[in-house]
Amino acid sequence: MGVKVLTISEDILGANKEIAKRNQSCFDKHGILSINVMSSPGAGKTSLIRQTISRLAGKARIAVIEGDVASSIDAEEIHKYGVAVVQINTAGGCHLDANMVSKALDNLSLDKIDLLLIENVGNLICPAEFALGEHRRVVLFSLPEGDDKPYKYPLMFMQADVLLLNKVDLLPYLEFNMKAFHKAVTGLNSDVAIFQVSCKTGQGLEDWFSWLQEQLRETKSRHNA
Amino acid sequence: MVQLFSTVRYCFYSRLHEFSITQSILAIALEKANSAEARRISRINIVIGELSGIVDDCVQFYFDFINKGTIAEQAKLSFHHPPTRLRCRDCGTVFTPHKLDWTCPSCHESKVEIVSGRECYVESIEVE
């Protein structure tokens, strides 16, 4: 029997994309706005989520999925704020995938959630490749990481709906070229909304909250339509 | 009382994203070979763009580990890497960037979209 070539042309990440689609249908069915929050480790994802929970208290029912290689430090921290939280430990995995999120959803009361914040594993590379079923992608980037990073991790910046430039309170102490950074980001992604914020001082966060509340209104009106 | 806190742990899951990618490659190849009633898979041709951040050696390492006992046990992995090609959103020039410089060589703007380099698929398999 000779060698036969079978053409396939099948997306390697196709299975993940399928599960991501199912996740999104599940969110839509329950009227949930889901946000994938991505950044390097230490850029301020957990601080952003804390601030967001505090600011939207009473306005939206929030749940959080925490993705970390190990530990439940972040989930314990978020839990203090009285919102439902599921910690996913990836045991070395460098990103969350759609299947992990799907499993995490089993632990949440979906009818009682307006906003699901998914904190991805801290990493600017792999999370960009794995759709989770999220409606919006938020990339948090902190000034100390340097203004050249959009060129080094282009996919992450290309796919963001919102870029939160965190730790702007440190600007006087850093050699961060804001103009060059903006040029790099908008060159890769002309539609991205960029907000300069400090999760420590609260500076600029109102712009983020307004954006988020607008998205929540849209989700709600779509769901009620 | 609604349970607010739960933990989902993954043990022996992907050490790197190449692990889940290798699992998908093997699953896709086995499914196609089985439906063609092939006896064994001798080669898997994979297309992974330069920008995909997937390391061949790493895929090979996992593949050698997970193919045991399958009809892909002897299969060679063959990687093709399409280079990064960008299109300038201002003047339409398509170009290959030089390292980290994504500036258009014609109009010197850096407003670009990716034409190729993000590919990630199993192109074909060779079976007996």
Interface residues (C-beta under 8 A of the other chain):
Chain A: M1 G2 V3 K4 V5 L6 T7 I8 S9 E10 D11 I12 L13 G14 A15 N16 S72 A75 E76 H79 G82 V83 A84 V85 V86 Q87 I88 N89 T90 A91 G92 G93 C94 H95 D97 M100 K103 A104 N107 S109 K112 I125 C126 E129 F130 D148 Y151 K152 P154 L155 M158 K183 A184 T186 G187 L188 S190
Chain B: V2 Q3 L4 F5 S6 T7 V8 R9 Y10 C11 F12 Y13 S14 R15 L16 H17 F19 S20 I21 S24 I25 A27 I28 A29 K32 A33 A36 A38 R39 S42 I46 L51 S52 G53 R89 L100 D101 W102 E109 S110 K111 V112 I114 R118 C120 Y121 V122 E123 S124 I125 E126 V127 E128
